[in-house]
Amino acid sequence: MNIIHERPPNFDALVAAGFPIVNKPILFAWGDIIYNPGKVIVPLPLQLHEAMHGERQLAHSEGIEGWWQQYVYDDAFRLEEEVLAHQVEYRSWYGGCGNRHQRRNALKAVAKKLSAPLYGRMISPHKARLILREAIC
């Protein structure tokens, strides 16, 4: 994926919809592009997370803009999409074969992100850990 240090095309619409993204180090997938307005370092697990979104956007029946429209206004869709991307990210952080300590730390960190206000607190940290753990069992 290409990384561009700009806001995504729908940034203003996301802000208007109430997403807490202004002045935050957040990445945005737009097909095969990662928008990185904060110019943060993008480690491989986050690239893979965004790549999952990008692949699903490109495969969406209404294209990238349709995916984003559904993501913004359909909480169940947003949760499903974030679970898939966070599972990929979680597996990548410990390489699928890390020790118990590495898995636990990765699980805790990724579950915290998945249950954060950015996504509307759609899931508790405990439930996020359970769902992420399912991805490897």
N, C-alpha and C positions, 0 to 999 in steps of 0.2 A: 504494500500500500504506500501511496505517496503521502507525505506529511507536509501540510501547508500551515504556516503560522498566521492564520487569519480566522475570523469568525465564520461559522458555516452560514450558508444562504438563509437558513431559517432561524437564526439567532434571535432576532427581535420577536418573532412569533413564539419562540420558547419562553422568552422573558414575559411576554404578554400573557401566556398561559399559566404563569406562576412558578416556573422552574427557577430555583435559586442558583443561577449560573453566572451572574454578573461578578466580574473580578475573581472568579474561582478557577483553579487549575484543572479545567475539565476538557476532555477530548470528545470529539464528535465524529462519528462515521458518516460518510456520504458516498456510498458505493465503494469505489476503490481509493478514496481519499480519507485521510484522517485530518480533521481540522484541529489545530492545536494553538488557539489564540494566546494562551499563556506561555507558550514556548517552553513547556516543561519537558523534561527527559521522558521518553516513552520506552520503557523496557519491553522486552519481548512479550511477557504475559499480557500487557495492556494492548500491544499491537494485535495480538491474537484475539483479545476481547473485541476490539474494534473491527477486526477483520470478520468476525462472526456476524456482527451487525451488518457490515457492508455486504457480505454474501447474501444475507437474508433480505436486505433492501433490494438488491439487484434481482432477486428471485420473486419478490412480492408482485402480486397480480397488478397492482396499481403503481409499480415502480418505486423509486426512492421517496418521492414526495408523498405518495400514498402510504408508504410504510411509516414515514414520520407523522403524518396526519393521524394514523391509527395509534401510533406510539403515544402521542400527546393526549389523545382523548379517550383511549380505551385502557383502563388500568390493568385489566386481565391480560391484554396483549402486551403491555409494557412489562409486566411482571414476567411473563413467559419469555420474552426476548432477553430480559436482563438475567434471568436464571440461566439460560443457554450460554450467554456470553460470560457470565461469572463462573460457570462450570469450566469452560475452556481456560479461563484465566487461572482458576484454582489449580487445575491439573498442571498447567505450565509452570506455576511458581515452584512446585517441588519436583517437577520432572516425572511425575507418575510413579517414582520409586524412591522418594526421599524417606528419611527416617521418621519415626513417630513425632519427634519434636518439630521437624520441618513441616510435616503435614498439619500438625496442630496450629502452628503459628500462621501458616498460609490460610488455613480454614478460618481462623479467628479474624484475620485481616480482611479477607474477601467477604466473609459474612457480614462484617461491620459495614462495608461499602454497600452491599446489596440491600441492607436494611436502613440505609441512611436517608435523610430528608431529600436528597437529590432526586430520588425515585418516588417520593411521596410516602415514605415509611409504609409501604404496602405489605411488609413482612417483618416479623420480629427477628432479632438476631438469632434466637434459638432455632426458629423454623428455617432461617437461611442456612444455618450450619447443617441441619438435617438434610435439606435439599441438595446442598453442595456435596455432602458426603455421599449421597446416592450416586453421584456421577462417577465415583471410583469403586464402588462396591458391586 
